[in-house]
């Protein structure tokens, strides 16, 4: 009898320990929530950017919505019930023990969205990007031909490819040649740059450096870039200024694009169905004077079915538009557009979403 009572008590205590064990919900949620929410925000940001590029081609109004805050509230409630009966040696029913437990898990995320509207947003959308931000990206190592080809209409009056009124004006041959040479010179590490801000004079200058031990071929290409972009020989420091035409000899005139212009230029590489073009739902296929054998490196594809392997895909007007996951050129271009949106003054002062995760 004593042994039975002891076993019963041990069983009861073990059951209680099993159901009332203390577990910390908060620390375990950090590793999951931090990456899940950041991934979800990044994916939705890519989709929103691509959708608005598509809408620009269809002459639709681009709309942007920011994630203002994320509040994820967790609660865990547990309960334990233990009961039993100890009988005498002569009792018929014998000893009886029962244990039960319950758990209730609740997850209530609250996500706040803020539509970007009003004068500040529209002004930021149509205002040209500050030239210093373009050259800060070049200073950080981005390819010059790619960044300049995406963000400027021209340098010192030498014009880049442009889309105006449903037509493409191809880039000046000097601009195309200068970008090709910049790519080679930058890859060789022959030229560096430093962006200097003078807040007292409210101006920004870019200082170019050239290695002394560069091969003769690279030195010749550097000199050719200067001639093509109308930069005087022997001068290494230029004041950045926004202008569609060439400025003073000590200035580098940058005719930078606005975010709306960048999106419009990007949308010119969008595949549009023949049905939509025939029905005038989208801007007509852009006429181009480029050589027939030229292959554009940026392309947004279109189709009726959702793609199986896409970097980002959105549905619009019962069609799917996407960027192939293996198309690194277009992926890089879309990422750069998203990056420049953070540099353009199109939102509120609170740029990042607030994530608060209380655990109970």
C-alpha positions as CSV (number, residue, x, y, z in Angstrom):
1,X,0.0,0.0,0.0
2,X,2.8,2.4,0.8
3,X,4.6,1.7,-2.4
4,X,1.4,2.3,-4.4
5,X,0.8,5.6,-2.7
6,X,4.4,6.7,-3.4
7,X,4.1,5.8,-7.0
8,X,0.9,7.7,-7.3
9,X,2.4,10.8,-5.8
10,X,5.4,10.6,-8.1
11,X,3.1,10.2,-11.1
12,X,1.1,13.2,-10.1
13,X,4.2,15.4,-9.5
14,X,5.7,14.3,-12.9
15,X,2.4,15.2,-14.7
16,X,2.3,18.6,-13.1
17,X,5.9,19.3,-14.0
18,X,5.2,18.2,-17.6
19,X,2.3,20.5,-18.1
20,X,3.5,23.5,-16.1
21,X,7.0,23.6,-17.5
22,X,8.1,27.2,-18.0
23,X,9.0,28.2,-21.6
24,X,10.0,31.6,-22.9
25,X,8.0,32.5,-26.0
26,X,9.6,35.9,-26.7
27,X,13.3,35.0,-27.4
28,X,12.3,32.1,-29.6
29,X,10.1,34.4,-31.8
30,X,12.9,36.8,-32.6
31,X,14.9,34.5,-35.0
32,X,11.7,33.7,-36.9
33,X,9.9,37.1,-36.9
34,X,12.8,39.2,-37.7
35,X,13.6,37.4,-41.0
36,X,10.0,36.6,-41.9
37,X,8.8,40.2,-41.6
38,X,11.9,41.6,-43.4
39,X,11.5,39.1,-46.2
40,X,7.8,39.9,-46.5
41,X,8.4,43.6,-46.6
42,X,11.2,43.3,-49.2
43,X,9.1,41.0,-51.5
44,X,6.1,43.4,-51.3
45,X,8.4,46.4,-52.0
46,X,9.7,44.7,-55.2
47,X,6.2,43.8,-56.3
48,X,5.0,47.3,-55.7
49,X,7.9,48.8,-57.6
50,X,7.4,46.5,-60.6
51,X,3.6,47.0,-60.6
52,X,4.0,50.8,-60.8
53,X,6.5,50.5,-63.6
54,X,3.9,48.4,-65.5
55,X,1.2,50.9,-64.7
56,X,3.3,53.8,-66.1
57,X,3.4,52.0,-69.5
58,X,-0.4,51.6,-69.3
59,X,-0.8,55.3,-68.5
60,X,-2.2,54.4,-65.1
61,X,-1.6,56.3,-61.9
62,X,1.3,54.8,-59.9
63,X,0.4,54.4,-56.2
64,X,2.8,53.7,-53.4
65,X,1.9,52.4,-49.9
66,X,4.4,52.3,-47.1
67,X,4.4,49.9,-44.2
68,X,4.3,52.3,-41.2
69,X,4.4,49.8,-38.4
70,X,4.1,46.2,-37.5
71,X,2.9,45.1,-34.1
72,X,2.8,41.4,-33.6
73,X,1.3,40.3,-30.3
74,X,1.6,36.7,-29.0
75,X,0.0,35.1,-26.0
76,X,0.3,31.6,-24.6
77,X,-2.1,30.3,-21.9
78,X,-1.6,26.9,-20.3
79,X,-3.7,25.0,-17.8
80,X,-3.2,21.7,-15.8
81,X,-5.7,19.5,-14.0
82,X,-4.7,16.6,-11.8
83,X,-7.1,14.4,-9.8
84,X,-7.1,10.9,-8.4
85,X,-8.4,8.5,-5.7
86,X,-6.4,6.5,-3.2
87,X,-8.2,3.4,-2.0
88,X,-7.7,1.0,0.9
89,X,-6.3,-2.4,0.4
90,X,-9.8,-3.9,0.7
91,X,-11.4,-1.5,-1.8
92,X,-12.7,-3.0,-5.0
93,X,-12.0,-0.1,-7.4
94,X,-8.3,0.3,-6.6
95,X,-6.3,3.5,-7.0
96,X,-7.1,6.0,-9.7
97,X,-5.2,9.0,-11.1
98,X,-6.0,11.4,-14.0
99,X,-4.1,14.3,-15.4
100,X,-5.1,16.8,-18.1
101,X,-3.7,19.9,-19.7
102,X,-4.7,22.7,-22.1
103,X,-2.9,25.3,-24.1
104,X,-4.1,28.3,-26.1
105,X,-1.8,30.1,-28.5
106,X,-2.8,33.5,-30.0
107,X,-1.1,35.5,-32.7
108,X,-2.6,38.9,-33.5
109,X,-0.3,41.0,-35.9
110,X,-1.4,44.5,-36.5
111,X,0.1,46.1,-39.7
112,X,-0.3,49.8,-40.4
113,X,-0.1,51.1,-44.0
114,X,0.4,54.7,-45.1
115,X,-0.5,55.7,-48.6
116,X,2.1,58.1,-50.1
117,X,0.2,61.1,-51.4
118,X,0.2,64.8,-51.3
119,X,2.4,67.6,-52.5
120,X,5.6,66.2,-50.9
121,X,5.3,62.8,-52.5
122,X,4.4,64.2,-56.0
123,X,7.2,66.8,-55.8
124,X,9.7,64.0,-54.9
125,X,8.4,61.9,-57.7
126,X,8.9,64.5,-60.4
127,X,12.0,66.3,-59.0
128,X,15.3,65.2,-60.6
129,X,17.6,63.2,-58.3
130,X,20.3,65.2,-56.7
131,X,23.5,64.6,-58.8
132,X,25.6,64.1,-55.7
133,X,23.5,61.0,-54.8
134,X,24.3,59.5,-58.2
135,X,28.1,60.1,-57.7
136,X,27.9,58.8,-54.1
137,X,26.8,55.5,-55.6
138,X,29.6,55.6,-58.1
139,X,32.0,56.3,-55.3
140,X,30.8,53.2,-53.4
141,X,31.7,51.0,-56.3
142,X,28.6,50.7,-58.5
143,X,29.4,50.4,-62.3
144,X,29.5,53.9,-63.8
145,X,28.0,52.8,-67.1
146,X,25.0,51.2,-65.4
147,X,24.2,53.9,-62.9
148,X,24.7,56.8,-65.3
149,X,22.7,55.0,-68.0
150,X,19.8,54.6,-65.6
151,X,19.7,57.9,-63.9
152,X,20.8,60.7,-66.3
153,X,19.4,62.2,-69.4
154,X,22.8,63.6,-70.3
155,X,26.3,64.7,-69.1
156,X,27.7,68.1,-70.2
157,X,25.1,68.2,-73.0
158,X,25.9,64.7,-74.3
159,X,22.6,63.0,-74.3
160,X,21.6,59.5,-73.1
161,X,18.7,57.4,-74.4
162,X,15.4,58.9,-73.6
163,X,11.7,58.1,-73.8
164,X,9.4,61.0,-74.7
165,X,5.8,60.8,-75.9
166,X,5.9,57.1,-76.7
167,X,9.1,57.4,-78.8
168,X,12.6,56.5,-78.0
169,X,15.4,59.0,-78.7
170,X,18.5,56.9,-78.9
171,X,21.6,58.0,-77.0
172,X,24.3,60.1,-78.7
173,X,27.0,57.9,-80.1
174,X,29.5,59.8,-77.9
175,X,27.5,59.0,-74.8
176,X,27.3,55.3,-75.6
177,X,31.1,55.2,-76.4
178,X,31.9,57.1,-73.1
179,X,29.9,54.6,-71.0
180,X,31.6,51.6,-72.7
181,X,35.0,53.2,-72.0
182,X,34.0,54.0,-68.4
183,X,33.2,50.4,-67.8
184,X,36.6,49.3,-69.0
185,X,38.5,52.0,-67.1
186,X,36.6,51.3,-63.9
187,X,37.2,47.5,-64.2
188,X,40.9,48.2,-64.6
189,X,40.9,50.3,-61.4
190,X,42.7,53.1,-63.2
191,X,40.4,55.9,-62.0
192,X,38.9,56.6,-58.6
193,X,36.7,59.4,-57.3
194,X,35.8,61.2,-54.2
195,X,32.6,63.3,-53.6
196,X,33.2,66.4,-51.5
197,X,30.4,68.5,-50.0
198,X,30.8,72.1,-49.1
199,X,27.8,73.0,-47.1
200,X,28.9,76.6,-46.6
201,X,28.8,77.2,-50.4
202,X,25.9,74.7,-50.8
203,X,27.7,72.9,-53.6
204,X,29.2,69.4,-54.2
205,X,32.3,68.6,-56.2
206,X,33.7,65.4,-57.5
207,X,37.4,64.8,-57.5
208,X,38.9,62.2,-60.0
209,X,42.1,60.3,-59.3
210,X,44.2,58.6,-61.9
211,X,46.9,56.0,-61.1
212,X,50.3,56.8,-62.4
213,X,51.2,53.2,-63.4
214,X,48.2,52.6,-65.7
215,X,48.8,50.9,-69.0
216,X,49.1,53.2,-72.0
217,X,45.9,51.8,-73.5
218,X,43.8,52.6,-70.4
219,X,45.4,56.1,-70.3
220,X,44.3,56.7,-73.9
221,X,40.7,55.5,-73.0
222,X,40.6,57.9,-70.1
223,X,41.7,60.8,-72.4
224,X,39.0,59.8,-74.9
225,X,36.3,59.8,-72.1
226,X,37.3,63.4,-71.4
227,X,37.0,64.4,-75.0
228,X,33.6,62.7,-75.5
229,X,32.2,64.2,-72.3
230,X,33.8,67.6,-73.0
231,X,35.9,67.6,-69.9
232,X,39.0,69.8,-70.1
233,X,42.4,68.0,-69.9
234,X,44.5,68.4,-66.8
235,X,41.5,69.2,-64.5
236,X,40.6,66.7,-61.9
237,X,38.0,68.5,-59.7
238,X,34.6,69.5,-61.0
239,X,31.6,71.1,-59.3
240,X,28.4,69.1,-59.8
241,X,25.5,71.0,-61.1
242,X,22.1,70.1,-62.5
243,X,21.8,71.4,-66.1
244,X,20.7,69.9,-69.4
245,X,23.5,71.8,-71.2
246,X,27.2,72.2,-70.6
247,X,28.2,74.7,-67.9
248,X,31.5,76.4,-67.0
249,X,34.8,74.6,-67.5
250,X,35.1,73.8,-63.8
251,X,31.5,72.2,-63.8
252,X,30.2,68.8,-64.6
253,X,26.6,69.4,-65.8
254,X,24.4,66.5,-64.9
255,X,20.9,66.3,-66.4
256,X,19.6,63.8,-63.8
257,X,16.3,62.1,-64.1
258,X,13.4,62.1,-61.7
259,X,12.0,58.9,-60.3
260,X,9.0,59.2,-62.7
261,X,11.4,59.5,-65.7
262,X,13.4,56.5,-64.5
263,X,10.2,54.5,-64.2
264,X,9.1,55.6,-67.6
265,X,12.5,54.7,-69.1
266,X,12.3,51.3,-67.4
267,X,8.7,50.7,-68.7
268,X,10.0,51.1,-72.3
269,X,11.6,47.6,-71.9
270,X,8.2,46.1,-71.0
271,X,6.7,43.4,-73.1
272,X,3.1,44.4,-74.0
273,X,0.6,42.0,-75.6
274,X,-0.5,42.7,-79.2
275,X,-4.1,42.8,-78.0
276,X,-3.4,45.6,-75.6
277,X,-1.5,47.6,-78.2
278,X,-4.2,47.1,-80.7
279,X,-6.8,48.3,-78.2
280,X,-4.7,51.3,-77.3
281,X,-4.6,50.3,-73.6
282,X,-0.9,50.9,-73.3
283,X,1.6,53.3,-74.8
284,X,2.5,52.0,-78.3
285,X,5.7,50.0,-78.9
286,X,8.5,52.4,-78.8
287,X,10.2,53.1,-82.1
288,X,13.9,52.8,-81.9
289,X,16.7,53.8,-84.2
290,X,19.1,51.4,-82.6
291,X,20.8,48.8,-84.8
292,X,18.8,45.7,-85.4
293,X,21.4,43.4,-83.8
294,X,21.4,45.3,-80.6
295,X,20.1,43.3,-77.6
296,X,18.6,45.3,-74.7
297,X,19.9,43.9,-71.4
298,X,16.7,44.9,-69.5
299,X,13.4,43.1,-70.1
300,X,10.1,42.8,-68.2
301,X,8.2,39.8,-69.6
302,X,4.5,39.4,-70.0
303,X,2.1,36.4,-70.2
304,X,-1.2,34.9,-69.2
305,X,0.1,32.4,-66.8
306,X,2.0,33.0,-63.5
307,X,5.7,32.2,-64.0
308,X,7.2,29.3,-62.2
309,X,10.6,30.8,-61.6
310,X,10.6,34.6,-61.2
311,X,12.6,37.1,-59.2
312,X,9.4,39.1,-58.9
313,X,6.0,38.8,-60.5
314,X,2.8,40.9,-60.4
315,X,-0.7,40.5,-61.9
316,X,-2.2,43.5,-63.7
317,X,-5.2,43.5,-66.1
318,X,-5.5,39.7,-66.0
319,X,-1.9,39.3,-67.2
320,X,1.3,38.5,-65.4
321,X,4.4,40.6,-65.6
322,X,7.7,39.4,-64.2
323,X,11.5,39.5,-64.2
324,X,13.2,36.1,-64.7
325,X,15.3,35.0,-61.7
326,X,18.2,34.3,-64.1
327,X,18.1,37.8,-65.6
328,X,20.6,39.5,-63.4
329,X,20.8,42.7,-65.5
330,X,17.1,43.4,-65.0
331,X,17.2,42.4,-61.4
332,X,20.1,44.8,-60.8
333,X,18.2,47.6,-62.5
334,X,15.0,47.0,-60.4
335,X,17.1,47.0,-57.2
336,X,18.8,50.2,-58.2
337,X,15.4,51.8,-58.8
338,X,14.3,50.8,-55.3
339,X,17.5,52.1,-53.9
340,X,17.0,55.5,-55.5
341,X,13.5,55.7,-54.1
342,X,15.1,55.8,-50.7
343,X,17.3,58.6,-51.8
344,X,14.4,60.6,-53.3
345,X,12.4,62.7,-50.9
346,X,9.1,61.0,-51.6
347,X,8.0,59.9,-48.2
348,X,7.8,60.9,-44.6
349,X,10.7,61.5,-42.2
350,X,10.2,58.0,-40.8
351,X,11.8,55.9,-43.5
352,X,11.8,52.5,-41.8
353,X,8.9,50.5,-40.5
354,X,8.7,50.0,-36.7
355,X,8.4,46.4,-35.6
356,X,7.2,45.8,-32.1
357,X,6.7,42.2,-30.9
358,X,5.4,41.9,-27.4
359,X,5.2,38.3,-26.1
360,X,2.9,37.2,-23.2
